[in-house]
């Protein structure tokens, strides 16, 4: 059962990678990479149970945190062209 | 009792895998960024959530369950934030949603 779940997660990771390669806009790629990170969390958890040693859940937790921060940072970098505030002369709100 | 717990966890893992597959198909085949966000949201909420709930049932009352619950809680908080930030960034970058009726107020690209 864990094997079937890990195969399904791997197939969906392939779909997310295909969308990240095909994506017309940069936001498609960001969305696909975010989904890929979430699926990596699921894959780490399921593989830990599959091998009988679920000790990698700390890695999964940290990966979820880094995935969130990384996605927000990349989205902000793409919109503002740097990680600080908005550019001069443009009144944008938050990302 | 162990059989019932195994059955419940298998059903949860199967439902999560099916939801992740459907979300992946949506991510691959839907026509728009704003539509593809639905697929990503399905992967984040029902896919990961149901798979990890099944693993929780499998693990029992241990520290592993606490860690799995923390992962589910964190992803359930951060996934809408990421989706909302990406949708705002798309609107600010000038990408129009495929809508049959244009929004009249407050829906378009803001502050351009």
N, CA and C atoms of all chains as a GROMACS GRO file, in nm:
protein
  621
    1UNK      N    1   0.083  -0.122   0.000
    1UNK     CA    2   0.000   0.000   0.000
    1UNK      C    3   0.086   0.126   0.000
    2UNK      N    4   0.192   0.121   0.082
    2UNK     CA    5   0.286   0.235   0.080
    2UNK      C    6   0.355   0.246  -0.055
    3UNK      N    7   0.382   0.130  -0.117
    3UNK     CA    8   0.444   0.133  -0.249
    3UNK      C    9   0.353   0.197  -0.352
    4UNK      N   10   0.223   0.160  -0.348
    4UNK     CA   11   0.127   0.220  -0.442
    4UNK      C   12   0.117   0.370  -0.421
    5UNK      N   13   0.113   0.412  -0.293
    5UNK     CA   14   0.104   0.556  -0.264
    5UNK      C   15   0.228   0.629  -0.312
    6UNK      N   16   0.347   0.566  -0.293
    6UNK     CA   17   0.469   0.635  -0.337
    6UNK      C   18   0.476   0.641  -0.489
    7UNK      N   19   0.426   0.537  -0.558
    7UNK     CA   20   0.424   0.542  -0.705
    7UNK      C   21   0.329   0.652  -0.753
    8UNK      N   22   0.212   0.663  -0.688
    8UNK     CA   23   0.118   0.770  -0.726
    8UNK      C   24   0.180   0.907  -0.704
    9UNK      N   25   0.248   0.923  -0.590
    9UNK     CA   26   0.312   1.052  -0.562
    9UNK      C   27   0.421   1.081  -0.664
   10UNK      N   28   0.495   0.978  -0.704
   10UNK     CA   29   0.600   0.999  -0.806
   10UNK      C   30   0.539   1.038  -0.940
   11UNK      N   31   0.424   0.976  -0.975
   11UNK     CA   32   0.359   1.013  -1.102
   11UNK      C   33   0.314   1.159  -1.098
   12UNK      N   34   0.256   1.200  -0.986
   12UNK     CA   35   0.211   1.339  -0.977
   12UNK      C   36   0.330   1.434  -0.976
   13UNK      N   37   0.442   1.390  -0.917
   13UNK     CA   38   0.562   1.474  -0.923
   13UNK      C   39   0.609   1.490  -1.068
   14UNK      N   40   0.596   1.384  -1.148
   14UNK     CA   41   0.629   1.396  -1.289
   14UNK      C   42   0.538   1.494  -1.361
   15UNK      N   43   0.408   1.490  -1.326
   15UNK     CA   44   0.314   1.587  -1.387
   15UNK      C   45   0.352   1.730  -1.349
   16UNK      N   46   0.388   1.751  -1.223
   16UNK     CA   47   0.426   1.886  -1.179
   16UNK      C   48   0.553   1.931  -1.250
   17UNK      N   49   0.647   1.839  -1.269
   17UNK     CA   50   0.769   1.876  -1.341
   17UNK      C   51   0.739   1.910  -1.486
   18UNK      N   52   0.645   1.835  -1.548
   18UNK     CA   53   0.608   1.866  -1.686
   18UNK      C   54   0.546   2.005  -1.694
   19UNK      N   55   0.461   2.039  -1.597
   19UNK     CA   56   0.401   2.174  -1.598
   19UNK      C   57   0.509   2.279  -1.574
   20UNK      N   58   0.606   2.248  -1.489
   20UNK     CA   59   0.714   2.345  -1.465
   20UNK      C   60   0.799   2.364  -1.589
   21UNK      N   61   0.814   2.260  -1.671
   21UNK     CA   62   0.891   2.277  -1.794
   21UNK      C   63   0.809   2.343  -1.904
   22UNK      N   64   0.677   2.312  -1.909
   22UNK     CA   65   0.592   2.362  -2.018
   22UNK      C   66   0.539   2.502  -1.993
   23UNK      N   67   0.532   2.543  -1.862
   23UNK     CA   68   0.451   2.657  -1.824
   23UNK      C   69   0.471   2.781  -1.906
   24UNK      N   70   0.364   2.840  -1.959
   24UNK     CA   71   0.381   2.957  -2.045
   24UNK      C   72   0.435   3.078  -1.967
   25UNK      N   73   0.382   3.100  -1.848
   25UNK     CA   74   0.428   3.214  -1.770
   25UNK      C   75   0.515   3.164  -1.655
   26UNK      N   76   0.582   3.259  -1.591
   26UNK     CA   77   0.671   3.222  -1.480
   26UNK      C   78   0.590   3.180  -1.358
   27UNK      N   79   0.464   3.226  -1.350
   27UNK     CA   80   0.382   3.190  -1.233
   27UNK      C   81   0.339   3.044  -1.239
   28UNK      N   82   0.321   2.991  -1.360
   28UNK     CA   83   0.296   2.847  -1.374
   28UNK      C   84   0.412   2.767  -1.317
   29UNK      N   85   0.532   2.813  -1.348
   29UNK     CA   86   0.649   2.740  -1.300
   29UNK      C   87   0.659   2.749  -1.149
   30UNK      N   88   0.631   2.867  -1.092
   30UNK     CA   89   0.636   2.881  -0.945
   30UNK      C   90   0.532   2.790  -0.880
   31UNK      N   91   0.411   2.787  -0.937
   31UNK     CA   92   0.304   2.702  -0.882
   31UNK      C   93   0.342   2.555  -0.890
   32UNK      N   94   0.402   2.514  -1.003
   32UNK     CA   95   0.439   2.374  -1.019
   32UNK      C   96   0.551   2.337  -0.922
   33UNK      N   97   0.646   2.428  -0.901
   33UNK     CA   98   0.755   2.397  -0.809
   33UNK      C   99   0.704   2.390  -0.665
   34UNK      N  100   0.604   2.474  -0.632
   34UNK     CA  101   0.543   2.466  -0.500
   34UNK      C  102   0.472   2.332  -0.480
   35UNK      N  103   0.398   2.289  -0.581
   35UNK     CA  104   0.333   2.158  -0.571
   35UNK      C  105   0.436   2.046  -0.562
   36UNK      N  106   0.547   2.063  -0.634
   36UNK     CA  107   0.653   1.962  -0.630
   36UNK      C  108   0.711   1.951  -0.489
   37UNK      N  109   0.728   2.065  -0.422
   37UNK     CA  110   0.779   2.061  -0.285
   37UNK      C  111   0.683   1.993  -0.190
   38UNK      N  112   0.552   2.023  -0.204
   38UNK     CA  113   0.452   1.958  -0.120
   38UNK      C  114   0.453   1.807  -0.144
   39UNK      N  115   0.466   1.766  -0.271
   39UNK     CA  116   0.469   1.622  -0.301
   39UNK      C  117   0.597   1.559  -0.249
   40UNK      N  118   0.706   1.638  -0.241
   40UNK     CA  119   0.827   1.584  -0.183
   40UNK      C  120   0.807   1.553  -0.035
   41UNK      N  121   0.733   1.641   0.036
   41UNK     CA  122   0.701   1.614   0.175
   41UNK      C  123   0.624   1.482   0.188
   42UNK      N  124   0.523   1.464   0.102
   42UNK     CA  125   0.444   1.340   0.106
   42UNK      C  126   0.532   1.220   0.073
   43UNK      N  127   0.624   1.235  -0.023
   43UNK     CA  128   0.709   1.123  -0.063
   43UNK      C  129   0.805   1.085   0.049
   44UNK      N  130   0.860   1.185   0.119
   44UNK     CA  131   0.951   1.156   0.231
   44UNK      C  132   0.877   1.079   0.340
   45UNK      N  133   0.753   1.123   0.372
   45UNK     CA  134   0.676   1.055   0.477
   45UNK      C  135   0.643   0.912   0.436
   46UNK      N  136   0.594   0.894   0.313
   46UNK     CA  137   0.553   0.760   0.270
   46UNK      C  138   0.674   0.667   0.259
   47UNK      N  139   0.787   0.717   0.209
   47UNK     CA  140   0.905   0.631   0.197
   47UNK      C  141   0.960   0.593   0.333
   48UNK      N  142   0.947   0.684   0.431
   48UNK     CA  143   0.988   0.648   0.566
   48UNK      C  144   0.906   0.533   0.620
   49UNK      N  145   0.774   0.534   0.595
   49UNK     CA  146   0.692   0.423   0.640
   49UNK      C  147   0.717   0.298   0.557
   50UNK      N  148   0.753   0.316   0.429
   50UNK     CA  149   0.775   0.200   0.342
   50UNK      C  150   0.898   0.122   0.385
   51UNK      N  151   1.003   0.193   0.426
   51UNK     CA  152   1.124   0.124   0.468
   51UNK      C  153   1.122   0.087   0.615
   52UNK      N  154   1.010   0.118   0.684
   52UNK     CA  155   1.000   0.078   0.824
   52UNK      C  156   1.076   0.165   0.921
   53UNK      N  157   1.132   0.273   0.872
   53UNK     CA  158   1.205   0.364   0.961
   53UNK      C  159   1.152   0.506   0.943
   54UNK      N  160   1.042   0.540   1.007
   54UNK     CA  161   0.987   0.677   0.987
   54UNK      C  162   1.062   0.781   1.068
   55UNK      N  163   1.191   0.791   1.044
   55UNK     CA  164   1.272   0.888   1.117
   55UNK      C  165   1.299   1.014   1.036
   56UNK      N  166   1.250   1.015   0.912
   56UNK     CA  167   1.280   1.129   0.826
   56UNK      C  168   1.172   1.236   0.829
   57UNK      N  169   1.079   1.225   0.925
   57UNK     CA  170   0.969   1.322   0.926
   57UNK      C  171   1.016   1.460   0.966
   58UNK      N  172   1.128   1.468   1.040
   58UNK     CA  173   1.185   1.599   1.069
   58UNK      C  174   1.228   1.668   0.941
   59UNK      N  175   1.289   1.587   0.851
   59UNK     CA  176   1.326   1.643   0.720
   59UNK      C  177   1.203   1.692   0.645
   60UNK      N  178   1.094   1.614   0.653
   60UNK     CA  179   0.971   1.655   0.582
   60UNK      C  180   0.916   1.786   0.638
   61UNK      N  181   0.921   1.799   0.771
   61UNK     CA  182   0.872   1.922   0.835
   61UNK      C  183   0.954   2.043   0.792
   62UNK      N  184   1.087   2.027   0.795
   62UNK     CA  185   1.175   2.137   0.754
   62UNK      C  186   1.156   2.167   0.605
   63UNK      N  187   1.131   2.062   0.526
   63UNK     CA  188   1.112   2.084   0.383
   63UNK      C  189   0.984   2.163   0.356
   64UNK      N  190   0.879   2.137   0.436
   64UNK     CA  191   0.756   2.215   0.420
   64UNK      C  192   0.780   2.362   0.453
   65UNK      N  193   0.855   2.388   0.561
   65UNK     CA  194   0.886   2.527   0.597
   65UNK      C  195   0.966   2.596   0.488
   66UNK      N  196   1.072   2.529   0.438
   66UNK     CA  197   1.158   2.590   0.337
   66UNK      C  198   1.080   2.611   0.206
   67UNK      N  199   0.989   2.518   0.177
   67UNK     CA  200   0.909   2.529   0.055
   67UNK      C  201   0.823   2.656   0.058
   68UNK      N  202   0.758   2.680   0.172
   68UNK     CA  203   0.674   2.800   0.185
   68UNK      C  204   0.757   2.927   0.170
   69UNK      N  205   0.866   2.936   0.247
   69UNK     CA  206   0.948   3.057   0.242
   69UNK      C  207   1.006   3.077   0.102
   70UNK      N  208   1.052   2.967   0.041
   70UNK     CA  209   1.111   2.979  -0.092
   70UNK      C  210   1.012   3.024  -0.197
   71UNK      N  211   0.888   2.971  -0.189
   71UNK     CA  212   0.789   3.011  -0.289
   71UNK      C  213   0.754   3.158  -0.276
   72UNK      N  214   0.733   3.203  -0.150
   72UNK     CA  215   0.702   3.344  -0.131
   72UNK      C  216   0.818   3.432  -0.178
   73UNK      N  217   0.941   3.389  -0.149
   73UNK     CA  218   1.057   3.469  -0.188
   73UNK      C  219   1.070   3.476  -0.340
   74UNK      N  220   1.050   3.364  -0.408
   74UNK     CA  221   1.064   3.365  -0.555
   74UNK      C  222   0.954   3.449  -0.618
   75UNK      N  223   0.829   3.438  -0.564
   75UNK     CA  224   0.720   3.519  -0.618
   75UNK      C  225   0.748   3.667  -0.599
   76UNK      N  226   0.800   3.703  -0.481
   76UNK     CA  227   0.830   3.844  -0.456
   76UNK      C  228   0.945   3.892  -0.544
   77UNK      N  229   1.044   3.804  -0.566
   77UNK     CA  230   1.157   3.842  -0.650
   77UNK      C  231   1.112   3.862  -0.794
   78UNK      N  232   1.021   3.776  -0.841
   78UNK     CA  233   0.975   3.788  -0.979
   78UNK      C  234   0.895   3.917  -0.997
   79UNK      N  235   0.812   3.953  -0.897
   79UNK     CA  236   0.728   4.070  -0.914
   79UNK      C  237   0.807   4.197  -0.895
   80UNK      N  238   0.890   4.203  -0.790
   80UNK     CA  239   0.956   4.329  -0.757
   80UNK      C  240   1.096   4.342  -0.814
   81UNK      N  241   1.152   4.235  -0.870
   81UNK     CA  242   1.287   4.229  -0.925
   81UNK      C  243   1.394   4.239  -0.818
   82UNK      N  244   1.358   4.256  -0.692
   82UNK     CA  245   1.453   4.233  -0.582
   82UNK      C  246   1.370   4.200  -0.459
   83UNK      N  247   1.439   4.163  -0.352
   83UNK     CA  248   1.366   4.112  -0.237
   83UNK      C  249   1.329   4.219  -0.137
   84UNK      N  250   1.359   4.346  -0.167
   84UNK     CA  251   1.326   4.452  -0.074
   84UNK      C  252   1.183   4.499  -0.095
   85UNK      N  253   1.162   4.630  -0.081
   85UNK     CA  254   1.030   4.687  -0.099
   85UNK      C  255   1.000   4.706  -0.246
   86UNK      N  256   0.893   4.775  -0.277
   86UNK     CA  257   0.862   4.802  -0.417
   86UNK      C  258   0.961   4.900  -0.479
   87UNK      N  259   0.963   4.904  -0.611
   87UNK     CA  260   1.055   4.992  -0.682
   87UNK      C  261   1.014   5.137  -0.663
   88UNK      N  262   1.106   5.227  -0.700
   88UNK     CA  263   1.078   5.370  -0.688
   88UNK      C  264   0.971   5.411  -0.788
   89UNK      N  265   0.879   5.492  -0.742
   89UNK     CA  266   0.781   5.549  -0.832
   89UNK      C  267   0.662   5.461  -0.860
   90UNK      N  268   0.661   5.338  -0.811
   90UNK     CA  269   0.544   5.253  -0.832
   90UNK      C  270   0.482   5.223  -0.697
   91UNK      N  271   0.353   5.246  -0.688
   91UNK     CA  272   0.283   5.224  -0.562
   91UNK      C  273   0.213   5.090  -0.566
   92UNK      N  274   0.290   4.985  -0.534
   92UNK     CA  275   0.230   4.852  -0.529
   92UNK      C  276   0.208   4.812  -0.385
   93UNK      N  277   0.107   4.732  -0.367
   93UNK     CA  278   0.087   4.677  -0.233
   93UNK      C  279   0.173   4.552  -0.218
   94UNK      N  280   0.143   4.469  -0.121
   94UNK     CA  281   0.221   4.348  -0.099
   94UNK      C  282   0.202   4.252  -0.215
   95UNK      N  283   0.289   4.152  -0.219
   95UNK     CA  284   0.270   4.045  -0.317
   95UNK      C  285   0.148   3.966  -0.272
   96UNK      N  286  -0.925  -0.551   1.558
   96UNK     CA  287  -0.903  -0.407   1.577
   96UNK      C  288  -0.789  -0.357   1.487
   97UNK      N  289  -0.684  -0.438   1.482
   97UNK     CA  290  -0.572  -0.399   1.396
   97UNK      C  291  -0.613  -0.400   1.249
   98UNK      N  292  -0.702  -0.495   1.216
   98UNK     CA  293  -0.749  -0.501   1.077
   98UNK      C  294  -0.830  -0.377   1.042
   99UNK      N  295  -0.914  -0.332   1.138
   99UNK     CA  296  -0.995  -0.212   1.114
   99UNK      C  297  -0.905  -0.091   1.098
  100UNK      N  298  -0.802  -0.081   1.182
  100UNK     CA  299  -0.711   0.033   1.170
  100UNK      C  300  -0.635   0.028   1.037
  101UNK      N  301  -0.592  -0.089   0.996
  101UNK     CA  302  -0.524  -0.102   0.867
  101UNK      C  303  -0.616  -0.062   0.753
  102UNK      N  304  -0.743  -0.107   0.762
  102UNK     CA  305  -0.838  -0.076   0.657
  102UNK      C  306  -0.861   0.075   0.647
  103UNK      N  307  -0.879   0.140   0.764
  103UNK     CA  308  -0.901   0.285   0.764
  103UNK      C  309  -0.781   0.358   0.707
  104UNK      N  310  -0.661   0.317   0.745
  104UNK     CA  311  -0.543   0.386   0.695
  104UNK      C  312  -0.524   0.361   0.545
  105UNK      N  313  -0.555   0.241   0.499
  105UNK     CA  314  -0.542   0.216   0.356
  105UNK      C  315  -0.642   0.299   0.276
  106UNK      N  316  -0.765   0.307   0.328
  106UNK     CA  317  -0.865   0.389   0.257
  106UNK      C  318  -0.819   0.534   0.251
  107UNK      N  319  -0.766   0.585   0.362
  107UNK     CA  320  -0.719   0.724   0.364
  107UNK      C  321  -0.604   0.743   0.264
  108UNK      N  322  -0.510   0.648   0.262
  108UNK     CA  323  -0.396   0.664   0.171
  108UNK      C  324  -0.441   0.654   0.025
  109UNK      N  325  -0.538   0.565  -0.002
  109UNK     CA  326  -0.587   0.554  -0.140
  109UNK      C  327  -0.661   0.680  -0.183
  110UNK      N  328  -0.743   0.735  -0.093
  110UNK     CA  329  -0.815   0.859  -0.126
  110UNK      C  330  -0.716   0.972  -0.150
  111UNK      N  331  -0.612   0.979  -0.067
  111UNK     CA  332  -0.512   1.083  -0.086
  111UNK      C  333  -0.436   1.068  -0.217
  112UNK      N  334  -0.403   0.944  -0.252
  112UNK     CA  335  -0.332   0.923  -0.378
  112UNK      C  336  -0.420   0.959  -0.497
  113UNK      N  337  -0.548   0.921  -0.489
  113UNK     CA  338  -0.640   0.955  -0.599
  113UNK      C  339  -0.656   1.106  -0.611
  114UNK      N  340  -0.667   1.174  -0.497
  114UNK     CA  341  -0.681   1.320  -0.502
  114UNK      C  342  -0.555   1.385  -0.557
  115UNK      N  343  -0.439   1.330  -0.522
  115UNK     CA  344  -0.315   1.386  -0.576
  115UNK      C  345  -0.306   1.363  -0.726
  116UNK      N  346  -0.352   1.246  -0.772
  116UNK     CA  347  -0.350   1.220  -0.917
  116UNK      C  348  -0.443   1.315  -0.990
  117UNK      N  349  -0.564   1.337  -0.933
  117UNK     CA  350  -0.659   1.428  -0.998
  117UNK      C  351  -0.602   1.570  -0.999
  118UNK      N  352  -0.541   1.609  -0.887
  118UNK     CA  353  -0.480   1.742  -0.882
  118UNK      C  354  -0.366   1.756  -0.980
  119UNK      N  355  -0.288   1.650  -0.998
  119UNK     CA  356  -0.180   1.656  -1.095
  119UNK      C  357  -0.232   1.667  -1.237
  120UNK      N  358  -0.340   1.594  -1.267
  120UNK     CA  359  -0.401   1.607  -1.400
  120UNK      C  360  -0.452   1.749  -1.422
  121UNK      N  361  -0.513   1.806  -1.316
  121UNK     CA  362  -0.561   1.944  -1.328
  121UNK      C  363  -0.447   2.041  -1.348
  122UNK      N  364  -0.336   2.016  -1.277
  122UNK     CA  365  -0.219   2.102  -1.292
  122UNK      C  366  -0.163   2.094  -1.433
  123UNK      N  367  -0.178   1.977  -1.495
  123UNK     CA  368  -0.121   1.958  -1.629
  123UNK      C  369  -0.214   2.006  -1.739
  124UNK      N  370  -0.346   1.994  -1.720
  124UNK     CA  371  -0.437   2.008  -1.834
  124UNK      C  372  -0.525   2.132  -1.831
  125UNK      N  373  -0.539   2.198  -1.715
  125UNK     CA  374  -0.629   2.314  -1.711
  125UNK      C  375  -0.570   2.431  -1.789
  126UNK      N  376  -0.654   2.522  -1.839
  126UNK     CA  377  -0.607   2.614  -1.942
  126UNK      C  378  -0.541   2.743  -1.893
  127UNK      N  379  -0.538   2.770  -1.763
  127UNK     CA  380  -0.503   2.903  -1.718
  127UNK      C  381  -0.425   2.892  -1.588
  128UNK      N  382  -0.349   2.996  -1.553
  128UNK     CA  383  -0.278   2.993  -1.424
  128UNK      C  384  -0.378   2.986  -1.310
  129UNK      N  385  -0.482   3.067  -1.320
  129UNK     CA  386  -0.580   3.073  -1.211
  129UNK      C  387  -0.659   2.944  -1.200
  130UNK      N  388  -0.674   2.873  -1.312
  130UNK     CA  389  -0.742   2.743  -1.306
  130UNK      C  390  -0.648   2.636  -1.253
  131UNK      N  391  -0.519   2.649  -1.288
  131UNK     CA  392  -0.424   2.547  -1.240
  131UNK      C  393  -0.404   2.555  -1.091
  132UNK      N  394  -0.433   2.673  -1.033
  132UNK     CA  395  -0.421   2.683  -0.887
  132UNK      C  396  -0.518   2.589  -0.816
  133UNK      N  397  -0.631   2.558  -0.881
  133UNK     CA  398  -0.724   2.462  -0.818
  133UNK      C  399  -0.660   2.325  -0.806
  134UNK      N  400  -0.588   2.284  -0.912
  134UNK     CA  401  -0.520   2.156  -0.906
  134UNK      C  402  -0.414   2.153  -0.797
  135UNK      N  403  -0.338   2.263  -0.788
  135UNK     CA  404  -0.235   2.269  -0.684
  135UNK      C  405  -0.297   2.266  -0.544
  136UNK      N  406  -0.412   2.334  -0.530
  136UNK     CA  407  -0.479   2.332  -0.400
  136UNK      C  408  -0.530   2.194  -0.364
  137UNK      N  409  -0.574   2.118  -0.466
  137UNK     CA  410  -0.620   1.982  -0.438
  137UNK      C  411  -0.504   1.894  -0.392
  138UNK      N  412  -0.387   1.910  -0.458
  138UNK     CA  413  -0.270   1.834  -0.413
  138UNK      C  414  -0.235   1.872  -0.270
  139UNK      N  415  -0.237   2.003  -0.239
  139UNK     CA  416  -0.191   2.047  -0.108
  139UNK      C  417  -0.285   2.005   0.003
  140UNK      N  418  -0.416   2.014  -0.019
  140UNK     CA  419  -0.508   1.988   0.092
  140UNK      C  420  -0.548   1.841   0.101
  141UNK      N  421  -0.622   1.792   0.002
  141UNK     CA  422  -0.675   1.656   0.015
  141UNK      C  423  -0.568   1.552  -0.011
  142UNK      N  424  -0.479   1.576  -0.108
  142UNK     CA  425  -0.376   1.477  -0.136
  142UNK      C  426  -0.285   1.453  -0.019
  143UNK      N  427  -0.210   1.558   0.019
  143UNK     CA  428  -0.116   1.544   0.131
  143UNK      C  429  -0.189   1.516   0.261
  144UNK      N  430  -0.303   1.583   0.284
  144UNK     CA  431  -0.375   1.566   0.410
  144UNK      C  432  -0.423   1.423   0.430
  145UNK      N  433  -0.487   1.365   0.326
  145UNK     CA  434  -0.540   1.229   0.345
  145UNK      C  435  -0.428   1.126   0.355
  146UNK      N  436  -0.322   1.143   0.277
  146UNK     CA  437  -0.210   1.049   0.288
  146UNK      C  438  -0.149   1.053   0.427
  147UNK      N  439  -0.129   1.174   0.479
  147UNK     CA  440  -0.065   1.182   0.611
  147UNK      C  441  -0.159   1.140   0.722
  148UNK      N  442  -0.291   1.159   0.706
  148UNK     CA  443  -0.385   1.106   0.806
  148UNK      C  444  -0.382   0.954   0.807
  149UNK      N  445  -0.371   0.893   0.687
  149UNK     CA  446  -0.356   0.747   0.682
  149UNK      C  447  -0.229   0.701   0.750
  150UNK      N  448  -0.120   0.775   0.731
  150UNK     CA  449   0.004   0.738   0.800
  150UNK      C  450  -0.009   0.756   0.951
  151UNK      N  451  -0.085   0.859   0.992
  151UNK     CA  452  -0.109   0.880   1.136
  151UNK      C  453  -0.180   0.761   1.197
  152UNK      N  454  -0.285   0.712   1.128
  152UNK     CA  455  -0.358   0.595   1.177
  152UNK      C  456  -0.264   0.475   1.184
  153UNK      N  457  -0.175   0.466   1.086
  153UNK     CA  458  -0.080   0.354   1.086
  153UNK      C  459   0.020   0.364   1.201
  154UNK      N  460   0.057   0.487   1.239
  154UNK     CA  461   0.163   0.503   1.339
  154UNK      C  462   0.110   0.489   1.481
  155UNK      N  463  -0.016   0.520   1.505
  155UNK     CA  464  -0.068   0.512   1.642
  155UNK      C  465  -0.030   0.634   1.724
  156UNK      N  466  -0.043   0.623   1.855
  156UNK     CA  467  -0.019   0.738   1.942
  156UNK      C  468   0.128   0.746   1.978
  157UNK      N  469   0.208   0.798   1.884
  157UNK     CA  470   0.351   0.815   1.911
  157UNK      C  471   0.393   0.955   1.872
  158UNK      N  472   0.522   0.980   1.884
  158UNK     CA  473   0.576   1.111   1.845
  158UNK      C  474   0.564   1.131   1.694
  159UNK      N  475   0.565   1.021   1.620
  159UNK     CA  476   0.552   1.029   1.474
  159UNK      C  477   0.419   1.092   1.435
  160UNK      N  478   0.314   1.056   1.510
  160UNK     CA  479   0.183   1.115   1.482
  160UNK      C  480   0.184   1.265   1.506
  161UNK      N  481   0.256   1.306   1.611
  161UNK     CA  482   0.264   1.450   1.639
  161UNK      C  483   0.334   1.523   1.525
  162UNK      N  484   0.442   1.462   1.475
  162UNK     CA  485   0.514   1.527   1.364
  162UNK      C  486   0.428   1.532   1.238
  163UNK      N  487   0.357   1.422   1.209
  163UNK     CA  488   0.269   1.422   1.091
  163UNK      C  489   0.160   1.526   1.105
  164UNK      N  490   0.104   1.538   1.227
  164UNK     CA  491  -0.001   1.637   1.249
  164UNK      C  492   0.053   1.778   1.230
  165UNK      N  493   0.178   1.801   1.276
  165UNK     CA  494   0.237   1.934   1.257
  165UNK      C  495   0.257   1.964   1.108
  166UNK      N  496   0.300   1.862   1.031
  166UNK     CA  497   0.318   1.885   0.886
  166UNK      C  498   0.184   1.920   0.821
  167UNK      N  499   0.078   1.843   0.856
  167UNK     CA  500  -0.053   1.870   0.796
  167UNK      C  501  -0.102   2.009   0.833
  168UNK      N  502  -0.086   2.045   0.961
  168UNK     CA  503  -0.132   2.177   1.006
  168UNK      C  504  -0.058   2.288   0.933
  169UNK      N  505   0.074   2.271   0.920
  169UNK     CA  506   0.153   2.375   0.856
  169UNK      C  507   0.119   2.390   0.709
  170UNK      N  508   0.101   2.278   0.641
  170UNK     CA  509   0.068   2.287   0.498
  170UNK      C  510  -0.072   2.345   0.480
  171UNK      N  511  -0.165   2.310   0.570
  171UNK     CA  512  -0.300   2.367   0.558
  171UNK      C  513  -0.298   2.517   0.583
  172UNK      N  514  -0.203   2.568   0.663
  172UNK     CA  515  -0.196   2.713   0.679
  172UNK      C  516  -0.126   2.781   0.562
  173UNK      N  517  -0.017   2.721   0.511
  173UNK     CA  518   0.066   2.794   0.415
  173UNK      C  519   0.016   2.782   0.271
  174UNK      N  520  -0.057   2.674   0.238
  174UNK     CA  521  -0.098   2.658   0.098
  174UNK      C  522  -0.192   2.769   0.051
  175UNK      N  523  -0.294   2.811   0.130
  175UNK     CA  524  -0.375   2.924   0.083
  175UNK      C  525  -0.298   3.054   0.075
  176UNK      N  526  -0.198   3.070   0.165
  176UNK     CA  527  -0.118   3.193   0.160
  176UNK      C  528  -0.038   3.200   0.030
  177UNK      N  529   0.023   3.087  -0.006
  177UNK     CA  530   0.102   3.083  -0.130
  177UNK      C  531   0.012   3.106  -0.251
  178UNK      N  532  -0.106   3.040  -0.252
  178UNK     CA  533  -0.195   3.056  -0.366
  178UNK      C  534  -0.244   3.199  -0.379
  179UNK      N  535  -0.276   3.260  -0.265
  179UNK     CA  536  -0.325   3.398  -0.267
  179UNK      C  537  -0.216   3.494  -0.314
  180UNK      N  538  -0.092   3.472  -0.265
  180UNK     CA  539   0.018   3.558  -0.307
  180UNK      C  540   0.045   3.544  -0.456
  181UNK      N  541   0.038   3.419  -0.507
  181UNK     CA  542   0.062   3.399  -0.649
  181UNK      C  543  -0.050   3.461  -0.734
  182UNK      N  544  -0.174   3.451  -0.687
  182UNK     CA  545  -0.284   3.510  -0.763
  182UNK      C  546  -0.271   3.662  -0.767
  183UNK      N  547  -0.233   3.720  -0.654
  183UNK     CA  548  -0.211   3.866  -0.651
  183UNK      C  549  -0.098   3.907  -0.743
  184UNK      N  550   0.010   3.825  -0.741
  184UNK     CA  551   0.124   3.857  -0.828
  184UNK      C  552   0.086   3.847  -0.974
  185UNK      N  553   0.003   3.746  -1.009
  185UNK     CA  554  -0.043   3.733  -1.148
  185UNK      C  555  -0.127   3.852  -1.188
  186UNK      N  556  -0.219   3.894  -1.099
  186UNK     CA  557  -0.304   4.008  -1.133
  186UNK      C  558  -0.220   4.135  -1.147
  187UNK      N  559  -0.121   4.151  -1.059
  187UNK     CA  560  -0.036   4.269  -1.068
  187UNK      C  561   0.052   4.268  -1.190
  188UNK      N  562   0.086   4.148  -1.237
  188UNK     CA  563   0.169   4.140  -1.357
  188UNK      C  564   0.086   4.155  -1.484
  189UNK      N  565  -0.046   4.167  -1.471
  189UNK     CA  566  -0.128   4.196  -1.586
  189UNK      C  567  -0.187   4.075  -1.656
  190UNK      N  568  -0.184   3.959  -1.591
  190UNK     CA  569  -0.244   3.840  -1.651
  190UNK      C  570  -0.393   3.842  -1.619
  191UNK      N  571  -0.473   3.838  -1.725
  191UNK     CA  572  -0.618   3.843  -1.705
  191UNK      C  573  -0.672   3.702  -1.688
  192UNK      N  574  -0.763   3.682  -1.592
  192UNK     CA  575  -0.829   3.552  -1.583
  192UNK      C  576  -0.924   3.532  -1.700
  193UNK      N  577  -0.940   3.403  -1.737
  193UNK     CA  578  -1.036   3.371  -1.844
  193UNK      C  579  -1.175   3.378  -1.786
  194UNK      N  580  -1.238   3.494  -1.790
  194UNK     CA  581  -1.370   3.511  -1.731
  194UNK      C  582  -1.469   3.548  -1.840
  195UNK      N  583  -1.590   3.495  -1.829
  195UNK     CA  584  -1.692   3.529  -1.927
  195UNK      C  585  -1.743   3.671  -1.902
  196UNK      N  586  -1.757   3.706  -1.773
  196UNK     CA  587  -1.800   3.842  -1.740
  196UNK      C  588  -1.685   3.910  -1.668
  197UNK      N  589  -1.648   4.027  -1.717
  197UNK     CA  590  -1.539   4.099  -1.653
  197UNK      C  591  -1.587   4.152  -1.518
  198UNK      N  592  -1.503   4.150  -1.415
  198UNK     CA  593  -1.544   4.208  -1.286
  198UNK      C  594  -1.557   4.359  -1.297
  199UNK      N  595  -1.657   4.413  -1.228
  199UNK     CA  596  -1.686   4.555  -1.242
  199UNK      C  597  -1.604   4.639  -1.146
  200UNK      N  598  -1.583   4.590  -1.022
  200UNK     CA  599  -1.507   4.674  -0.928
  200UNK      C  600  -1.418   4.585  -0.843
  201UNK      N  601  -1.296   4.632  -0.824
  201UNK     CA  602  -1.207   4.567  -0.730
  201UNK      C  603  -1.152   4.434  -0.774
  202UNK      N  604  -1.173   4.392  -0.898
  202UNK     CA  605  -1.125   4.261  -0.935
  202UNK      C  606  -1.009   4.263  -1.032
  203UNK      N  607  -0.984   4.375  -1.094
  203UNK     CA  608  -0.884   4.379  -1.199
  203UNK      C  609  -0.744   4.398  -1.145
  204UNK      N  610  -0.649   4.424  -1.232
  204UNK     CA  611  -0.514   4.455  -1.187
  204UNK      C  612  -0.514   4.584  -1.108
  205UNK      N  613  -0.461   4.578  -0.987
  205UNK     CA  614  -0.474   4.692  -0.897
  205UNK      C  615  -0.352   4.782  -0.908
  206UNK      N  616  -0.375   4.909  -0.899
  206UNK     CA  617  -0.270   5.009  -0.885
  206UNK      C  618  -0.169   5.004  -0.999
  207UNK      N  619  -0.218   4.993  -1.123
  207UNK     CA  620  -0.122   5.000  -1.231
  207UNK      C  621  -0.137   5.133  -1.301
   0.00000   0.00000   0.00000
